[in-house]
Amino acid sequence: MSNPPDYETMAKALEATGDYRILRRLPKQATLAEFDGSETRRAVVLDLETTGLDPYADEIIEIGMVPFTYALDGRIFGVGDPFSGLRQPSQPIPSEVAELTGITDAMVKGHAIEPGDIEKFIDPAALIIAHNAAFDRRFSEQFCSAFANKPWACSLSQIPWAEEGFGSTKLAQLLADCGYFFDGHRAVDDCRAVVELLSRPLPKSGRPALGVLLEVARSKTCRIWAENSPFESKDILKARGYRWNGENNGKPRSWYFDATEETVESELAFLQSEILARNAHIRVDYITAADRFSERS
């Protein structure tokens, strides 16, 4: 009986030519640091599949969560058992969603997810992480209020992927740049992919990806509102990175800018010298991980 082919040797031989890049299937276990007695915390990576993009009109059809323990500097020591659940929505799953996710009406029929089970799973977590927290947090809080009591971080927007040499922030492409592929658009698979990314050092700085994320998540965002700015200043503000809030969300209908604690004073000086009166009162909202990415921020 012949021995099975040594595919890894074949892959390495192809890579050695310089003409091929090989993607390996993402392993079940993340790249872990050896535990050294450091103080640890627990985090939960969350991913949702939904029937659409509106947390008030659309519904969750799958929740996946993967817990892990980490040191305060971002080293990941251990990955726990995942939570995975399907949920039947009140309306049929749109065909484009079924095609994207592979989740059909037949798969979710009769399935439900209890908010109490979610609350119990996330209770020990010091942090919830999602790869698009601005999307996932709103849906999550609508479904289970316990999510509102947890700090959140976003592995998509709070890690400087471009500065580290990555060409895209899409999860599949980030993993491909690290030499892996995975079965995307199923919640637990996406969560495992995020854990793998967070467990690896960033290619240029060499810092643990999770360490960078934690540092940004712990900082305050200083949201500066350029209220009553002259209409003719809109192009200047837009070019500087200001965004317009035109929604009826209880916040000013105004241009706004998210500064760091280190840059807030210089940004206020810019507004007072270039856009508004020198003695103008400028509203600054301070946003932390407790509310960041939620409807409250």
Order of alpha helices (4+ residues) and beta strands (2+ residues): alpha-beta-beta-beta-beta-beta-alpha-alpha-alpha-beta-alpha-beta-alpha-beta-alpha-alpha-beta-alpha-beta-beta-alpha-beta
